[in-house]
Amino acid sequence: MKALKIFLFSMSGLFALCLILAIVATRGMGEIKKLSFTDVDLSKIADGVYTGSYHKGRWTYDVSVTVANHSITSVKNTDTRMKGQEKLDNAIAAEILKRQSVKIDVVSGATVNTRAYQKAVETALHSAPR
């Protein structure tokens, strides 16, 4: 009987821990999915390297955006906390470069990451002098 109580208590604690971890891991997802984006008129942005960031929950992006001849020529994630996903970062950056806009289709299976990355790029471009 005592062993059963210990087992049930342990399982309850494990369940509570899993529940807390799930809440922490998904905090902010809804807000990120609802983000909206505005086009940036690249013809009004001077050549330069601009930085921007977006941080919500566990999604944290700091980016460096290079503009030359009124075109986005480079987009890089500079935040080391999101390293380990270079393939995803490169796919998002490639789409932004291809479209010359932050308004891109999300990378399949990575909606929240894509939208957080887009917002960081948008912030960088909006910080550029006009």
N, C-alpha and C positions, 0 to 999 in steps of 0.2 A: 504494500500500500504506500509506504514511504517512497519507494522507488518510482511509483506512478506519479506521485505528487511532484517529485523532483523533475521527472520527464515532462510533465505538463507545464510546470513553471518555466523550464528551459525552452520549451517550444513556444510558449507565449512571449518570452523575451526575444527569441529569434524572429518571430513574426513581427513584433513591434519594431525591431531594428530594421528589418526589410521594408516595412511600411515607411519608416522615417527616411531611409535611403532613397526610396522611390519618389517621395515628395521632394526631397532636395534635388534629385537628379532631373526632375521635370519642371521645377519652379521656373517660371518665365516663358515657357514654351508658347502658351496661348498668346501672350503679348507680342512675342516675336513673329508668330504666324500672321498677326493682324497688321504688321508694319506696312506703311505705304511709302512710296518712293516718288520723288519728283525728278524730272529730267533736268539735267544741268546743261546750259548752253555753252558748249565747249569753245565756241567762237569768241566768247568773252573772257576766257580764262588764259592768263599769261603762262608762258612756259615756266616750268618749275616742278619741284617735288613737294607734294602736299601730304600731310598726315591727318588721319582721322581715326576714330575709335568707336566701338559700340560694345557695351558690357551689360549683360543681363543674365542673371543666374550663372550657370556654368559656361555660358557662351560669351567668350571675350575675344574681341578682335581689335588689334591695332594694325593699321595698314599704312603703306606708303604708296602714293599714286603719282606717277610721273606723267606730265603733260608736255608735249612738244608739238609745235605747229598746229595747235588747237585739236590735238588728238591724244587720247590716252595711250601711252606707249608701254606702260608697265604698272602692274598692280602686285604688291607683295604683302603678305601677312608678316608683320614684324613682332608679333606677340609670341613669345616662347611657350606660353602656357597652352597654346593650341597646336604645338608641334606634334608630329606624328600623324598628321593628316594632310601632308603635302600634296598628295594626289588629288584630294578634294579641293584644296586651296587653288591648285593649278587649274583644275577644271572650271572653277568659278571665275578665276582671273581671265582665263582664255575666253570665256563667254562674254565677259565685260569688254575685253579688247575687241572681240569680233563685232559686237553690237555698238561699241563706243557709247555705252549707256549703263547705268546701274539697273535699269529696267530690263531684267533678263528672266528667262525661264529658270525655275529652280532646278538644281541638280537632283536627279531622281534618287529618292531615298535619303536626301539630306536637306529637306526643306528648311528646317530651323537654322542649320549652319549656313546655308546659302543666304537666307534673308538677313541674318546677323552680319555676315560678311558684306552684303550689299549696302547695309546701313552704314557700316564703317567707311566704305568707299564714298558713299554719298556725302557723309560728313566731311571727308577730306576735300572733296571737290567744292563743297559749299564754303570751305574755309579759304579757298583761293581768292586772291585779290581780283577785283573786276575792273 
